[in-house]
């Protein structure tokens, strides 16, 4: 294989690696559209302190729990799992 042929192969390989991208997705940042009067779900995450590095679970402190006592932990995406977020429902209702 000559130098010119090797140069063509390298250039063609480099062009194949340069793929154009028109969009992107960041997990957890997808927009949500609401209409007037729609119910908004209020969620809580862990509680942190400036005095300790250990976070507290939201309901380990004295916050109002849902009336039925039904606490649901939700994991929405991989980033929240990797950060150690414990997303939980709250009794607050907003429309």
C-alpha positions as CSV (number, residue, x, y, z in Angstrom):
1,X,0.0,0.0,0.0
2,X,1.4,3.3,-1.0
3,X,1.6,6.6,1.0
4,X,-1.3,8.1,-1.0
5,X,-3.5,5.1,-0.4
6,X,-2.7,5.1,3.3
7,X,-3.5,8.8,3.5
8,X,-6.9,8.2,1.8
9,X,-7.7,5.4,4.3
10,X,-6.8,7.6,7.3
11,X,-8.8,10.6,5.9
12,X,-11.8,8.3,5.1
13,X,-11.7,6.8,8.6
14,X,-11.5,10.3,10.2
15,X,-14.5,11.4,8.1
16,X,-16.5,8.4,9.2
17,X,-15.9,9.4,12.9
18,X,-17.2,12.9,12.3
19,X,-20.9,12.3,12.5
20,X,-23.2,15.3,12.7
21,X,-25.5,15.5,15.6
22,X,-28.7,17.6,15.5
23,X,-30.1,17.1,18.9
24,X,-29.2,16.0,22.4
25,X,-30.9,14.7,25.6
26,X,-29.8,15.3,29.1
27,X,-31.5,12.9,31.5
28,X,-33.9,14.6,33.9
29,X,-34.1,17.8,31.9
30,X,-36.9,17.0,29.4
31,X,-39.5,19.7,29.5
32,X,-43.0,19.0,30.7
33,X,-45.9,21.0,29.5
34,X,-48.9,21.8,31.7
35,X,-52.3,23.2,31.0
36,X,-54.1,25.6,33.3
37,X,-55.7,23.6,36.1
38,X,-53.4,20.5,35.8
39,X,-52.3,18.9,39.0
40,X,-48.6,19.3,39.8
41,X,-46.9,16.6,41.7
42,X,-44.6,18.0,44.4
43,X,-41.7,15.6,45.1
44,X,-39.0,15.8,47.8
45,X,-35.4,14.7,47.8
46,X,-32.9,14.1,50.5
47,X,-32.1,16.8,53.1
48,X,-28.5,17.9,53.5
49,X,-26.8,19.9,56.2
50,X,-23.9,22.3,56.4
51,X,-22.7,20.6,59.6
52,X,-22.5,17.0,58.3
53,X,-21.8,15.4,55.0
54,X,-24.4,12.7,55.5
55,X,-27.8,13.4,54.0
56,X,-31.1,12.6,55.7
57,X,-34.1,11.0,54.1
58,X,-36.9,13.5,53.8
59,X,-39.4,11.7,56.1
60,X,-36.7,10.8,58.7
61,X,-37.3,14.4,59.9
62,X,-40.7,15.8,61.2
63,X,-42.3,16.6,57.9
64,X,-46.0,16.0,57.1
65,X,-46.5,12.5,55.6
66,X,-49.3,11.7,53.2
67,X,-52.6,11.2,55.1
68,X,-52.9,7.6,54.0
69,X,-49.3,7.0,55.2
70,X,-48.4,5.7,51.7
71,X,-44.9,6.9,50.9
72,X,-43.6,6.0,47.4
73,X,-39.9,6.3,46.5
74,X,-39.4,7.1,42.9
75,X,-36.4,6.8,40.7
76,X,-36.8,8.8,37.5
77,X,-33.4,8.4,35.7
78,X,-30.0,7.0,36.0
79,X,-28.4,10.3,37.1
80,X,-30.6,10.4,40.2
81,X,-29.6,6.9,41.1
82,X,-25.9,7.6,40.7
83,X,-26.2,10.8,42.9
84,X,-28.0,8.8,45.6
85,X,-31.2,10.8,45.4
86,X,-34.2,9.4,47.2
87,X,-37.2,11.1,45.5
88,X,-40.4,10.7,47.5
89,X,-44.0,11.9,47.1
90,X,-45.4,14.6,49.4
91,X,-48.9,15.4,50.5
92,X,-48.9,18.9,49.0
93,X,-51.4,19.6,46.2
94,X,-50.8,22.4,43.7
95,X,-52.9,23.1,40.6
